[in-house]
Amino acid sequence: MADKKRVAVMYGGKADEHPISCISVASVLRALDTSRFEPVLIGITKQGEWIVDGDDPRQWALDKGLPQVERTPGSRSVVLSVGEGGDGFYARNADGTLESLGHIDVVLPVLHGPYGEDGTIQGLFEMMGVPYVGCGVLASAAAMDKHYTKTLLAAAGIAVAPGVALDTRLYDASDRFAADGERFLDLVDEAGLQYPLFVKPSRAGSSFGVTKVERVGDAEELAAAVYEASLHDWRVIVEQGIDAREIECAVLRPRGEEEPRVSLPGEIVLDRRAQDDDQFYDFDSKYMDAQASHAEVPAHIPDELIERVRATALKAFLAIDGTGLSRVDTFVTPGGDVLVNEINTMPGFTSISMYPKAWEATGIAYTDLITTLINGALHA
């Protein structure tokens, strides 16, 4: 069809979430309506190189291991000419000449984490004047940083888990912060945080660098957790653990002038918690171990609470000026309080990811969801 829209589908990236982006894009490409859209595949290696003509991501699957974007004998580097907008995408041939990749109508950045979900690449496409799927620069940057997410949400009157932010650049990493453990304990005590604690990087996703700290007053354990998180980001969050169920909502706003829609909420159920009370929703539970957890949509909570969770998710999405899509993760306490844990502006699209599953349960099929997002960006 001559009127197919050409979609630059981007995946991989420099972030720790690189392999999850690869699995997400495999699912997206298999579901993409190719009668309407022509995908132009642009992979980003872990070193940050943009390439075309690499391995076909459609062949990737979790049961084959964690994939990654790598140069192949036939791959070519991508060169951008920012001033040319949608006509500024080129590939560099072996002889050094540039070959146009053709006009790009819209970009679908299936990228998670830093350099993909944090406003950086969104700013690039804003400069080029190329439409893209997802939240804008401000929302992407704010939601990527857990510290500033909590700051914005609290200012909007939305409850969040108590915590403190550490600038680990101010401490001595040469001994893995062992000498600073007591200072970290003092900060926890001053903030009145209750154990268990969760120590996490402020700007990372997929539970990378997250440690559960349970021993009260154990300076060594806390310092080790802070060090582990600091390997992913210099800003580290020490957060009070919340006795709650993890309930997540998918939010959809294809165009900025539209009213956002909120899916039925889903719940992540940790199937092995009865065997191991220390289990939390870590990387393996999310992606690598199909028996570790499962999603229930809608969540098994009272109808009144379902509506409060949805209303809270909507309020949080609007508080960060969200557009396109986001997954809002909440904690629901035994007493019925709803707190927002975090907002993911480019949530996972794997076969077991909550975002598409929540919309399927709410009445939007996976392929239709992708079509809606792309069309929204095209007509924004």
C-alpha positions as a Markdown table, in Angstrom:
| # | Residue | x | y | z |
|---|---|---|---|---|
| 1 | Met | 0.0 | 0.0 | 0.0 |
| 2 | Ala | 1.4 | 3.4 | -1.0 |
| 3 | Asp | -0.1 | 5.2 | 1.9 |
| 4 | Lys | 1.6 | 3.1 | 4.6 |
| 5 | Lys | 3.1 | 5.2 | 7.3 |
| 6 | Arg | 6.8 | 4.5 | 7.8 |
| 7 | Val | 7.6 | 3.9 | 11.5 |
| 8 | Ala | 11.2 | 3.9 | 12.8 |
| 9 | Val | 11.0 | 1.3 | 15.5 |
| 10 | Met | 13.9 | 1.7 | 17.9 |
| 11 | Tyr | 15.2 | -0.9 | 20.5 |
| 12 | Gly | 18.2 | -1.9 | 22.6 |
| 13 | Gly | 20.0 | 1.1 | 24.1 |
| 14 | Lys | 22.7 | 1.8 | 26.6 |
| 15 | Ala | 20.6 | 1.1 | 29.7 |
| 16 | Asp | 20.6 | -2.0 | 31.9 |
| 17 | Glu | 17.1 | -2.7 | 30.5 |
| 18 | His | 18.7 | -3.3 | 27.0 |
| 19 | Pro | 17.6 | -7.0 | 26.7 |
| 20 | Ile | 14.1 | -6.2 | 27.9 |
| 21 | Ser | 13.8 | -3.6 | 25.2 |
| 22 | Cys | 14.8 | -6.3 | 22.7 |
| 23 | Ile | 12.2 | -8.7 | 24.0 |
| 24 | Ser | 9.5 | -6.0 | 24.0 |
| 25 | Val | 10.3 | -5.0 | 20.4 |
| 26 | Ala | 10.0 | -8.6 | 19.2 |
| 27 | Ser | 6.5 | -8.7 | 20.6 |
| 28 | Val | 5.6 | -5.3 | 19.1 |
| 29 | Leu | 6.9 | -6.2 | 15.7 |
| 30 | Arg | 5.0 | -9.5 | 15.6 |
| 31 | Ala | 1.8 | -7.7 | 16.5 |
| 32 | Leu | 2.3 | -4.6 | 14.3 |
| 33 | Asp | -0.4 | -4.0 | 11.7 |
| 34 | Thr | 1.8 | -4.2 | 8.6 |
| 35 | Ser | -1.1 | -3.3 | 6.3 |
| 36 | Arg | -1.0 | 0.2 | 7.8 |
| 37 | Phe | 2.7 | 0.6 | 8.9 |
| 38 | Glu | 6.1 | -0.2 | 7.4 |
| 39 | Pro | 8.6 | -0.7 | 10.2 |
| 40 | Val | 12.2 | 0.7 | 9.7 |
| 41 | Leu | 14.2 | -1.2 | 12.3 |
| 42 | Ile | 16.9 | 0.8 | 14.2 |
| 43 | Gly | 18.8 | -1.0 | 16.9 |
| 44 | Ile | 21.0 | 0.7 | 19.5 |
| 45 | Thr | 24.0 | -1.4 | 20.8 |
| 46 | Lys | 25.0 | -1.3 | 24.5 |
| 47 | Gln | 27.8 | 1.0 | 23.4 |
| 48 | Gly | 25.2 | 3.5 | 22.0 |
| 49 | Glu | 25.8 | 2.8 | 18.3 |
| 50 | Trp | 22.7 | 3.1 | 16.1 |
| 51 | Ile | 22.6 | 0.4 | 13.4 |
| 52 | Val | 20.3 | -1.0 | 10.7 |
| 53 | Asp | 20.4 | -4.3 | 8.9 |
| 54 | Gly | 21.4 | -6.2 | 12.0 |
| 55 | Asp | 19.7 | -9.4 | 13.4 |
| 56 | Asp | 16.0 | -9.5 | 12.9 |
| 57 | Pro | 14.5 | -8.9 | 16.4 |
| 58 | Arg | 11.3 | -10.9 | 15.5 |
| 59 | Gln | 13.3 | -14.0 | 16.2 |
| 60 | Trp | 14.1 | -13.0 | 19.8 |
| 61 | Ala | 12.2 | -14.6 | 22.7 |
| 62 | Leu | 12.8 | -15.0 | 26.5 |
| 63 | Asp | 13.0 | -18.8 | 26.3 |
| 64 | Lys | 16.1 | -18.3 | 24.1 |
| 65 | Gly | 17.9 | -16.2 | 26.6 |
| 66 | Leu | 18.4 | -12.4 | 26.9 |
| 67 | Pro | 19.2 | -10.9 | 23.5 |
| 68 | Gln | 21.1 | -7.8 | 22.6 |
| 69 | Val | 21.7 | -5.6 | 19.6 |
| 70 | Glu | 25.1 | -6.3 | 18.1 |
| 71 | Arg | 26.9 | -5.4 | 14.9 |
| 72 | Thr | 26.8 | -8.0 | 12.2 |
| 73 | Pro | 28.8 | -8.3 | 9.0 |
| 74 | Gly | 25.9 | -6.7 | 7.1 |
| 75 | Ser | 24.9 | -4.0 | 9.6 |
| 76 | Arg | 25.4 | -0.3 | 8.8 |
| 77 | Ser | 25.7 | 2.7 | 11.1 |
| 78 | Val | 22.8 | 5.2 | 11.2 |
| 79 | Val | 23.6 | 8.9 | 10.6 |
| 80 | Leu | 21.1 | 11.6 | 11.5 |
| 81 | Ser | 20.8 | 15.0 | 9.8 |
| 82 | Val | 18.8 | 16.8 | 12.4 |
| 83 | Gly | 17.8 | 19.7 | 10.2 |
| 84 | Glu | 16.2 | 17.4 | 7.7 |
| 85 | Gly | 13.5 | 16.1 | 10.1 |
| 86 | Gly | 11.8 | 13.0 | 8.9 |
| 87 | Asp | 14.1 | 12.9 | 5.8 |
| 88 | Gly | 17.2 | 13.0 | 7.9 |
| 89 | Phe | 17.8 | 9.3 | 8.6 |
| 90 | Tyr | 20.7 | 7.8 | 6.7 |
| 91 | Ala | 22.8 | 4.6 | 6.7 |
| 92 | Arg | 26.5 | 4.7 | 6.1 |
| 93 | Asn | 27.7 | 2.2 | 3.5 |
| 94 | Ala | 30.9 | 0.3 | 3.6 |
| 95 | Asp | 32.5 | 2.8 | 1.1 |
| 96 | Gly | 31.6 | 5.7 | 3.4 |
| 97 | Thr | 28.7 | 7.0 | 1.3 |
| 98 | Leu | 25.3 | 7.8 | 2.9 |
| 99 | Glu | 22.1 | 6.1 | 1.8 |
| 100 | Ser | 18.8 | 7.6 | 2.8 |
| 101 | Leu | 16.5 | 5.3 | 4.9 |
| 102 | Gly | 13.6 | 7.1 | 3.3 |
| 103 | His | 11.1 | 9.4 | 4.9 |
| 104 | Ile | 10.2 | 8.6 | 8.5 |
| 105 | Asp | 6.7 | 9.5 | 9.5 |
| 106 | Val | 6.9 | 8.6 | 13.2 |
| 107 | Val | 9.2 | 7.0 | 15.7 |
| 108 | Leu | 8.2 | 4.2 | 18.1 |
| 109 | Pro | 11.0 | 4.2 | 20.7 |
| 110 | Val | 10.6 | 0.8 | 22.4 |
| 111 | Leu | 13.4 | 1.8 | 24.8 |
| 112 | His | 13.5 | 1.4 | 28.5 |
| 113 | Gly | 15.6 | 3.2 | 31.1 |
| 114 | Pro | 18.3 | 5.9 | 30.7 |
| 115 | Tyr | 18.9 | 7.3 | 27.2 |
| 116 | Gly | 15.5 | 5.9 | 26.0 |
| 117 | Glu | 12.9 | 6.6 | 28.6 |
| 118 | Asp | 14.4 | 9.6 | 30.4 |
| 119 | Gly | 13.7 | 12.5 | 28.0 |
| 120 | Thr | 17.0 | 12.4 | 26.2 |
| 121 | Ile | 15.9 | 10.8 | 22.9 |
| 122 | Gln | 12.6 | 12.5 | 23.2 |
| 123 | Gly | 14.4 | 15.8 | 23.1 |
| 124 | Leu | 16.3 | 14.7 | 20.0 |
| 125 | Phe | 13.1 | 14.0 | 18.1 |
| 126 | Glu | 11.6 | 17.3 | 19.3 |
| 127 | Met | 14.6 | 19.1 | 17.8 |
| 128 | Met | 14.1 | 17.1 | 14.5 |
| 129 | Gly | 10.4 | 17.8 | 14.4 |
| 130 | Val | 9.7 | 14.1 | 14.1 |
| 131 | Pro | 6.6 | 12.7 | 15.9 |
| 132 | Tyr | 7.2 | 10.0 | 18.4 |
| 133 | Val | 5.1 | 7.7 | 20.6 |
| 134 | Gly | 5.2 | 8.3 | 24.3 |
| 135 | Cys | 5.6 | 10.9 | 26.9 |
| 136 | Gly | 7.4 | 14.2 | 26.2 |
| 137 | Val | 10.7 | 15.4 | 27.6 |
| 138 | Leu | 9.5 | 16.7 | 31.0 |
| 139 | Ala | 7.3 | 13.7 | 31.8 |
| 140 | Ser | 9.9 | 11.2 | 30.7 |
| 141 | Ala | 12.7 | 12.9 | 32.6 |
| 142 | Ala | 10.6 | 13.3 | 35.8 |
| 143 | Ala | 9.2 | 9.8 | 35.8 |
| 144 | Met | 12.6 | 8.2 | 35.2 |
| 145 | Asp | 13.9 | 9.8 | 38.4 |
| 146 | Lys | 12.2 | 8.2 | 41.4 |
| 147 | His | 13.2 | 11.0 | 43.7 |
| 148 | Tyr | 11.6 | 13.7 | 41.5 |
| 149 | Thr | 8.6 | 11.5 | 40.7 |
| 150 | Lys | 7.9 | 11.4 | 44.5 |
| 151 | Thr | 8.5 | 15.1 | 44.8 |
| 152 | Leu | 5.9 | 15.9 | 42.0 |
| 153 | Leu | 3.4 | 13.4 | 43.2 |
| 154 | Ala | 3.6 | 14.7 | 46.8 |
| 155 | Ala | 3.1 | 18.2 | 45.6 |
| 156 | Ala | 0.0 | 17.0 | 43.8 |
| 157 | Gly | -1.4 | 15.6 | 47.0 |
| 158 | Ile | -0.7 | 11.9 | 46.1 |
| 159 | Ala | 0.6 | 9.6 | 48.8 |
| 160 | Val | 4.0 | 8.0 | 48.3 |
| 161 | Ala | 6.2 | 5.7 | 50.4 |
| 162 | Pro | 8.5 | 7.6 | 52.9 |
| 163 | Gly | 12.1 | 7.6 | 51.9 |
| 164 | Val | 15.3 | 9.6 | 51.7 |
| 165 | Ala | 17.6 | 10.4 | 48.7 |
| 166 | Leu | 21.4 | 10.0 | 48.9 |
| 167 | Asp | 23.9 | 11.7 | 46.7 |
| 168 | Thr | 26.5 | 8.9 | 46.8 |
| 169 | Arg | 29.1 | 11.2 | 45.1 |
| 170 | Leu | 29.5 | 12.7 | 48.6 |
| 171 | Tyr | 30.7 | 9.4 | 50.2 |
| 172 | Asp | 33.7 | 7.2 | 49.8 |
| 173 | Ala | 33.1 | 4.3 | 47.4 |
| 174 | Ser | 36.6 | 3.0 | 47.7 |
| 175 | Asp | 35.5 | 0.7 | 50.6 |
| 176 | Arg | 32.0 | 0.2 | 49.2 |
| 177 | Phe | 30.7 | 2.8 | 51.6 |
| 178 | Ala | 31.6 | 0.7 | 54.6 |
| 179 | Ala | 32.9 | 3.7 | 56.5 |
| 180 | Asp | 29.6 | 5.5 | 55.8 |
| 181 | Gly | 27.2 | 2.9 | 57.0 |
| 182 | Glu | 26.6 | 4.5 | 60.4 |
| 183 | Arg | 25.8 | 7.9 | 58.6 |
| 184 | Phe | 23.3 | 6.1 | 56.4 |
| 185 | Leu | 21.7 | 4.6 | 59.5 |
| 186 | Asp | 21.5 | 8.1 | 61.1 |
| 187 | Leu | 19.7 | 9.4 | 58.0 |
| 188 | Val | 17.2 | 6.5 | 58.1 |
| 189 | Asp | 16.5 | 7.1 | 61.8 |
| 190 | Glu | 16.2 | 10.9 | 61.3 |
| 191 | Ala | 13.5 | 10.2 | 58.6 |
| 192 | Gly | 11.7 | 7.8 | 60.9 |
| 193 | Leu | 11.8 | 5.0 | 58.3 |
| 194 | Gln | 10.5 | 1.6 | 59.3 |
| 195 | Tyr | 12.1 | -1.7 | 58.3 |
| 196 | Pro | 12.3 | -3.5 | 55.9 |
| 197 | Leu | 13.9 | -0.9 | 53.7 |
| 198 | Phe | 14.3 | -1.0 | 49.9 |
| 199 | Val | 17.4 | 0.6 | 48.5 |
| 200 | Lys | 17.3 | 1.4 | 44.9 |
| 201 | Pro | 18.9 | 3.6 | 42.2 |
| 202 | Ser | 16.8 | 6.7 | 41.5 |
| 203 | Arg | 17.1 | 6.4 | 37.7 |
| 204 | Ala | 17.0 | 2.7 | 36.8 |
| 205 | Gly | 14.3 | 0.2 | 36.1 |
| 206 | Ser | 13.4 | -3.5 | 36.0 |
| 207 | Ser | 14.5 | -3.8 | 39.6 |
| 208 | Phe | 18.2 | -3.4 | 38.7 |
| 209 | Gly | 20.3 | -2.6 | 41.7 |
| 210 | Val | 17.4 | -3.0 | 44.2 |
| 211 | Thr | 18.1 | -4.6 | 47.6 |
| 212 | Lys | 15.8 | -5.4 | 50.5 |
| 213 | Val | 17.4 | -4.5 | 53.9 |
| 214 | Glu | 15.7 | -6.2 | 56.8 |
| 215 | Arg | 18.2 | -6.2 | 59.7 |
| 216 | Val | 17.5 | -3.1 | 61.9 |
| 217 | Gly | 20.6 | -1.1 | 62.6 |
| 218 | Asp | 22.9 | -3.2 | 60.5 |
| 219 | Ala | 25.3 | -0.6 | 59.1 |
| 220 | Glu | 27.2 | -3.1 | 57.0 |
| 221 | Glu | 24.1 | -4.4 | 55.2 |
| 222 | Leu | 22.8 | -1.0 | 54.5 |
| 223 | Ala | 26.1 | 0.3 | 53.2 |
| 224 | Ala | 26.4 | -2.8 | 50.9 |
| 225 | Ala | 22.9 | -2.1 | 49.6 |
| 226 | Val | 23.7 | 1.6 | 48.9 |
| 227 | Tyr | 26.8 | 0.6 | 47.1 |
| 228 | Glu | 24.9 | -1.9 | 44.9 |
| 229 | Ala | 22.4 | 0.8 | 43.9 |
| 230 | Ser | 25.2 | 3.3 | 43.3 |
| 231 | Leu | 26.6 | 1.1 | 40.5 |
| 232 | His | 23.5 | 2.1 | 38.5 |
| 233 | Asp | 23.0 | 5.7 | 39.5 |
| 234 | Trp | 24.8 | 8.2 | 41.9 |
| 235 | Arg | 21.4 | 9.2 | 43.3 |
| 236 | Val | 20.1 | 6.4 | 45.6 |
| 237 | Ile | 16.7 | 6.1 | 47.3 |
| 238 | Val | 16.3 | 4.4 | 50.6 |
| 239 | Glu | 12.6 | 3.8 | 51.0 |
| 240 | Gln | 10.4 | 2.3 | 53.7 |
| 241 | Gly | 8.9 | -1.0 | 52.7 |
| 242 | Ile | 5.2 | -0.9 | 52.5 |
| 243 | Asp | 2.9 | -3.8 | 53.7 |
| 244 | Ala | 0.7 | -3.7 | 50.6 |
| 245 | Arg | -0.4 | -5.4 | 47.4 |
| 246 | Glu | 1.2 | -4.2 | 44.2 |
| 247 | Ile | -1.6 | -3.0 | 41.9 |
| 248 | Glu | -0.8 | -1.5 | 38.5 |
| 249 | Cys | -2.8 | 0.6 | 36.0 |
| 250 | Ala | -2.2 | 1.2 | 32.3 |
| 251 | Val | -2.9 | 4.8 | 31.2 |
| 252 | Leu | -3.5 | 5.7 | 27.5 |
| 253 | Arg | -3.5 | 9.2 | 26.0 |
| 254 | Pro | -2.6 | 8.9 | 22.3 |
| 255 | Arg | -3.0 | 12.7 | 21.8 |
| 256 | Gly | -2.3 | 15.4 | 24.3 |
| 257 | Glu | -5.6 | 17.1 | 23.9 |
| 258 | Glu | -7.5 | 13.9 | 24.6 |
| 259 | Glu | -8.7 | 12.8 | 28.1 |
| 260 | Pro | -6.5 | 9.9 | 29.3 |
| 261 | Arg | -8.1 | 6.5 | 29.6 |
| 262 | Val | -7.2 | 4.2 | 32.5 |
| 263 | Ser | -7.3 | 0.4 | 32.3 |
| 264 | Leu | -8.7 | -2.0 | 34.8 |
| 265 | Pro | -5.9 | -2.5 | 37.4 |
| 266 | Gly | -3.9 | -5.6 | 37.5 |
| 267 | Glu | -2.0 | -7.3 | 40.3 |
| 268 | Ile | 1.4 | -8.9 | 40.3 |
| 269 | Val | 1.1 | -12.1 | 42.4 |
| 270 | Leu | 4.4 | -13.6 | 43.6 |
| 271 | Asp | 3.7 | -17.3 | 43.4 |
| 272 | Arg | 6.7 | -18.3 | 45.6 |
| 273 | Arg | 6.1 | -15.9 | 48.4 |
| 274 | Ala | 4.6 | -18.7 | 50.5 |
| 275 | Gln | 7.8 | -20.6 | 50.1 |
| 276 | Asp | 10.2 | -17.7 | 50.5 |
| 277 | Asp | 8.9 | -14.7 | 52.5 |
| 278 | Asp | 11.9 | -12.6 | 51.3 |
| 279 | Gln | 10.8 | -12.7 | 47.7 |
| 280 | Phe | 10.0 | -9.4 | 46.0 |
| 281 | Tyr | 9.3 | -8.4 | 42.4 |
| 282 | Asp | 12.8 | -8.5 | 41.1 |
| 283 | Phe | 14.3 | -8.9 | 37.6 |
| 284 | Asp | 14.0 | -12.7 | 37.6 |
| 285 | Ser | 10.4 | -12.6 | 38.8 |
| 286 | Lys | 9.5 | -10.1 | 36.1 |
| 287 | Tyr | 11.2 | -11.6 | 33.1 |
| 288 | Met | 13.1 | -14.8 | 33.6 |
| 289 | Asp | 11.0 | -17.1 | 35.7 |
| 290 | Ala | 7.5 | -17.8 | 34.5 |
| 291 | Gln | 6.7 | -19.7 | 37.7 |
| 292 | Ala | 7.8 | -16.9 | 40.0 |
| 293 | Ser | 4.9 | -14.5 | 39.4 |
| 294 | His | 1.8 | -13.9 | 37.3 |
| 295 | Ala | -0.5 | -11.0 | 36.5 |
| 296 | Glu | -4.2 | -11.0 | 37.5 |
| 297 | Val | -6.4 | -8.5 | 35.6 |
| 298 | Pro | -8.6 | -7.2 | 37.0 |
| 299 | Ala | -7.1 | -7.3 | 40.4 |
| 300 | His | -9.2 | -9.1 | 43.0 |
| 301 | Ile | -10.1 | -6.1 | 45.1 |
| 302 | Pro | -13.5 | -4.4 | 45.8 |
| 303 | Asp | -15.0 | -2.4 | 43.0 |
| 304 | Glu | -14.8 | 0.8 | 45.1 |
| 305 | Leu | -11.1 | 0.3 | 45.6 |
| 306 | Ile | -10.6 | -0.5 | 41.9 |
| 307 | Glu | -12.0 | 2.9 | 41.1 |
| 308 | Arg | -9.9 | 4.7 | 43.6 |
| 309 | Val | -6.8 | 3.0 | 42.2 |
| 310 | Arg | -7.8 | 4.1 | 38.7 |
| 311 | Ala | -8.4 | 7.7 | 39.9 |
| 312 | Thr | -5.0 | 7.8 | 41.6 |
| 313 | Ala | -3.3 | 6.5 | 38.5 |
| 314 | Leu | -5.0 | 9.2 | 36.4 |
| 315 | Lys | -4.1 | 11.9 | 38.9 |
| 316 | Ala | -0.4 | 10.7 | 38.9 |
| 317 | Phe | -0.3 | 10.6 | 35.1 |
| 318 | Leu | -1.6 | 14.2 | 34.9 |
| 319 | Ala | 0.8 | 15.4 | 37.6 |
| 320 | Ile | 3.8 | 14.6 | 35.4 |
| 321 | Asp | 2.1 | 15.9 | 32.3 |
| 322 | Gly | 1.9 | 12.5 | 30.7 |
| 323 | Thr | 1.1 | 11.8 | 27.1 |
| 324 | Gly | 0.9 | 8.6 | 25.0 |
| 325 | Leu | 1.2 | 5.9 | 27.6 |
| 326 | Ser | 2.4 | 5.1 | 31.1 |
| 327 | Arg | 2.0 | 2.3 | 33.6 |
| 328 | Val | 1.3 | 3.6 | 37.1 |
| 329 | Asp | 2.4 | 1.2 | 39.9 |
| 330 | Thr | 0.6 | 1.6 | 43.2 |
| 331 | Phe | 0.6 | 0.1 | 46.7 |
| 332 | Val | -2.7 | -0.8 | 48.2 |
| 333 | Thr | -2.5 | -1.3 | 52.0 |
| 334 | Pro | -4.6 | -3.7 | 54.0 |
| 335 | Gly | -6.5 | -0.6 | 55.3 |
| 336 | Gly | -7.3 | 0.5 | 51.8 |
| 337 | Asp | -4.9 | 3.3 | 51.4 |
| 338 | Val | -3.5 | 3.9 | 47.8 |
| 339 | Leu | 0.1 | 5.0 | 47.4 |
| 340 | Val | 1.9 | 5.5 | 44.1 |
| 341 | Asn | 5.2 | 3.6 | 43.9 |
| 342 | Glu | 6.4 | 4.7 | 40.4 |
| 343 | Ile | 5.4 | 5.7 | 36.9 |
| 344 | Asn | 6.9 | 3.9 | 33.8 |
| 345 | Thr | 6.5 | 6.1 | 30.7 |
| 346 | Met | 7.6 | 3.3 | 28.3 |
| 347 | Pro | 6.5 | 0.1 | 30.1 |
| 348 | Gly | 7.5 | -3.4 | 29.0 |
| 349 | Phe | 5.7 | -4.8 | 26.0 |
| 350 | Thr | 6.8 | -8.4 | 26.5 |
| 351 | Ser | 4.3 | -11.3 | 26.2 |
| 352 | Ile | 3.9 | -11.3 | 30.0 |
| 353 | Ser | 4.0 | -7.5 | 30.6 |
| 354 | Met | 1.2 | -5.8 | 32.5 |
| 355 | Tyr | 0.6 | -2.9 | 30.2 |
| 356 | Pro | -0.8 | -4.8 | 27.2 |
| 357 | Lys | -2.4 | -7.4 | 29.4 |
| 358 | Ala | -4.3 | -4.7 | 31.3 |
| 359 | Trp | -5.6 | -3.2 | 28.1 |
| 360 | Glu | -6.6 | -6.5 | 26.7 |
| 361 | Ala | -8.7 | -7.1 | 29.8 |
| 362 | Thr | -10.2 | -3.6 | 29.4 |
| 363 | Gly | -11.1 | -4.2 | 25.8 |
| 364 | Ile | -8.2 | -3.1 | 23.6 |
| 365 | Ala | -6.4 | -5.9 | 21.8 |
| 366 | Tyr | -2.6 | -5.8 | 21.6 |
| 367 | Thr | -2.4 | -4.9 | 17.8 |
| 368 | Asp | -5.1 | -2.2 | 18.2 |
| 369 | Leu | -3.2 | -0.7 | 21.2 |
| 370 | Ile | -0.1 | -0.3 | 19.1 |
| 371 | Thr | -2.1 | 1.1 | 16.2 |
| 372 | Thr | -3.8 | 3.6 | 18.5 |
| 373 | Leu | -0.5 | 4.8 | 20.0 |
| 374 | Ile | 1.1 | 5.3 | 16.6 |
| 375 | Asn | -1.9 | 7.0 | 15.1 |
| 376 | Gly | -2.1 | 9.3 | 18.1 |
| 377 | Ala | 1.6 | 10.4 | 17.7 |
| 378 | Leu | 1.0 | 11.0 | 13.9 |
| 379 | His | -2.0 | 13.2 | 14.6 |
| 380 | Ala | -0.8 | 15.0 | 17.7 |
